[in-house]
Amino acid sequence: GGGCWLEHVACVLQGAKECAESVAEGTCVVLHCSHGWDRTAQVSSLAAVMLDARARTIEGLCNVIQLSWCAFGHKFADRSGSP
Protein backbone atom coordinates (compact mmCIF):
# COMPACT_ATOMS: atom_id res chain seq x y z
CA GLY A 1 0.00 0.00 0.00
CA GLY A 2 0.82 3.67 0.16
CA GLY A 3 2.54 3.43 3.52
CA CYS A 4 5.16 0.89 2.40
CA TRP A 5 7.00 3.11 -0.07
CA LEU A 6 10.12 3.49 2.08
CA GLU A 7 10.41 -0.28 2.44
CA HIS A 8 10.01 -0.62 -1.33
CA VAL A 9 12.76 1.95 -1.95
CA ALA A 10 15.07 0.13 0.47
CA CYS A 11 14.44 -3.20 -1.29
CA VAL A 12 15.09 -1.70 -4.73
CA LEU A 13 18.31 -0.05 -3.55
CA GLN A 14 19.48 -3.32 -1.93
CA GLY A 15 18.74 -5.23 -5.13
CA ALA A 16 20.61 -2.67 -7.22
CA LYS A 17 23.58 -2.79 -4.84
CA GLU A 18 23.74 -6.59 -5.00
CA CYS A 19 23.40 -6.54 -8.79
CA ALA A 20 26.12 -3.90 -9.19
CA GLU A 21 28.47 -5.75 -6.84
CA SER A 22 28.00 -9.01 -8.75
CA VAL A 23 28.63 -7.34 -12.11
CA ALA A 24 31.69 -5.52 -10.73
CA GLU A 25 33.06 -8.91 -9.60
CA GLY A 26 32.61 -10.28 -13.13
CA THR A 27 29.48 -12.32 -12.47
CA CYS A 28 26.72 -12.37 -15.08
CA VAL A 29 23.36 -11.27 -13.73
CA VAL A 30 19.84 -12.00 -14.96
CA LEU A 31 17.17 -9.73 -13.56
CA HIS A 32 13.49 -10.49 -13.58
CA CYS A 33 11.15 -9.27 -10.90
CA SER A 34 7.65 -10.59 -10.30
CA HIS A 35 5.83 -8.61 -12.97
CA GLY A 36 8.87 -7.33 -14.86
CA TRP A 37 7.58 -3.79 -15.36
CA ASP A 38 8.63 -1.67 -12.44
CA ARG A 39 11.12 -3.32 -10.14
CA THR A 40 13.19 -4.83 -12.95
CA ALA A 41 13.71 -1.43 -14.57
CA GLN A 42 14.30 0.25 -11.20
CA VAL A 43 16.96 -2.24 -10.14
CA SER A 44 18.74 -2.36 -13.50
CA SER A 45 18.72 1.44 -13.86
CA LEU A 46 20.11 2.03 -10.40
CA ALA A 47 22.75 -0.67 -10.87
CA ALA A 48 23.81 1.00 -14.14
CA VAL A 49 24.13 4.35 -12.33
CA MET A 50 26.19 2.69 -9.60
CA LEU A 51 28.51 0.98 -12.09
CA ASP A 52 29.03 3.61 -14.78
CA ALA A 53 30.02 7.22 -14.15
CA ARG A 54 28.62 8.17 -17.57
CA ALA A 55 25.17 7.07 -16.36
CA ARG A 56 25.46 9.78 -13.71
CA THR A 57 25.33 12.52 -16.36
CA ILE A 58 22.14 13.87 -17.92
CA GLU A 59 22.92 12.26 -21.28
CA GLY A 60 23.92 8.99 -19.64
CA LEU A 61 20.80 8.89 -17.49
CA CYS A 62 18.68 9.50 -20.60
CA ASN A 63 20.40 6.49 -22.20
CA VAL A 64 19.73 4.35 -19.12
CA ILE A 65 16.05 5.34 -19.17
CA GLN A 66 15.83 4.58 -22.89
CA LEU A 67 17.47 1.16 -22.49
CA SER A 68 15.91 0.01 -19.22
CA TRP A 69 12.46 1.56 -19.48
CA CYS A 70 11.40 2.72 -22.94
CA ALA A 71 12.92 -0.09 -25.02
CA PHE A 72 11.11 -2.68 -22.89
CA GLY A 73 7.74 -0.98 -23.17
CA HIS A 74 7.33 0.29 -19.63
CA LYS A 75 3.73 1.30 -18.98
CA PHE A 76 4.39 4.96 -18.12
CA ALA A 77 0.83 6.03 -18.90
CA ASP A 78 -0.63 3.32 -16.64
CA ARG A 79 1.67 4.29 -13.77
CA SER A 80 0.97 8.03 -14.04
CA GLY A 81 -2.79 7.67 -14.45
CA SER A 82 -2.69 9.23 -17.92
CA PRO A 83 -5.13 8.07 -20.59
N, C-alpha and C positions, 0 to 999 in steps of 0.2 A: 504494500500500500504506500500511501504518500509519506508516512512517517519513517519508512525504512531506507530513504535515499542515501543517508550517510553510510549505512552498512553496504549498500550496493556500490557506492563509490569506492569504499575500502576494498571490497572484493575485486572490483575491476582493476584497481591499482595493484593489488597483490598478484593477480593473474598476469598483468603486463610486466611486472617486475620479474616473475618467474620465467615468463617467456623470453624476455630480454636477456636474462642471465643464461638461460640454456643456449640461446643463439650465440651469445658472446663466447661461450665455452665450445662452440663448434657443433652443437647438437641440433639436428633438424627438428622442427616443431610443426605439428599439425594442430590448427585451432578450429574447433567447432563447438559452439555453445548451443544450448538447448534448442533455440529456435533459429539461430544463425543470423538474425537481423541486427540486433543491437549489441549484445555483449561481444560477439565475435569482432565486429568492427571497432568497438571501443578498446578491447584488449590489443588487437593488432596495431591500431593507430598509436596508442600510447607506447607500446613496445618499440615501434619505429622511431618515435620521438626520443625515447630513452637511448636507442642504439646509434642514431645518426644525427650528428650536429646539423646537417643540412635540413633535416625535418623540423628543426627548431627555428627556421626562418619562415617568413610569410610564404614565399614561393614553395619551399619544401613542405610546409604544412598543407598548402593547396594540393600538392601532389599526393600527399598521404591521404587526404580526404577523397581525392579522385580515385585512387587505387583501392582504398579500403571500404569506401562507402558507395560512391556513385557507380563504379564499374560493376559492383555486385548487386545493384538495384535496390539499395536501401530505401525503405518506405518513408521518406521524409514527410510527405504530405499526410500520411496516416499518423505519424508521431506528433506533428504540429497541429493537427486538427483542421488542416486546410482541405478544401474540397478537391 
